[in-house]
Amino acid sequence: MSSNSNIATHDGIVISSANGKVCVEMQVVSACSICKAHEKCAFVDKDKKVVEIDTDNWQQYNVGQNVIVSVNESLGLLAVLLAYILPALIIVGSVVLLSSLCQSEVVAASVSIVIIAVYFIVLYRFRNRLQKKFTFSLTKNQ
């Protein structure tokens, strides 16, 4: 993964292309990949991720073709905020507030879990709007 003027890129391979969508599989490797012993190490974290990209010129991409997937880095920060930071703040804040308002820690923790569940339900309900905001671009790898 590289970065150039606030754009993050990642190499991938097209696994399907149809109906305005191109599915790209990317090999995601942990930071251990720079270690000289990473090929022999059992702790190396390798995972394949598939990204579905909406594009008008989907016909230009063929299965097996090498491509570059790009995304604005600020969208990555927004994703971290929505998925990790806000939920953590909500749950900690609600536990602290509810613990001071009621005598039972069990009730405070239970209500906090309900609050965080509602947060994720709302996030899920707005997934289509969020998908439009989180857009990837696709270019052929030369």
Buried (B, 14 or more C-beta within 10 A) or exposed (E): EEEEEEEBBBBBBBBBBEEEEBBBEBEEBEEEEEEEEBEEEEEBEEEEEEBEBBBEEBEEBEEEBEBBBBBBEEBEEBBEEBEEEBBEEBBEEBBEBBBEEEEEEEEBBEBBEEBBEEBEEEBEEEEEEEEEEBEBEBEEEE
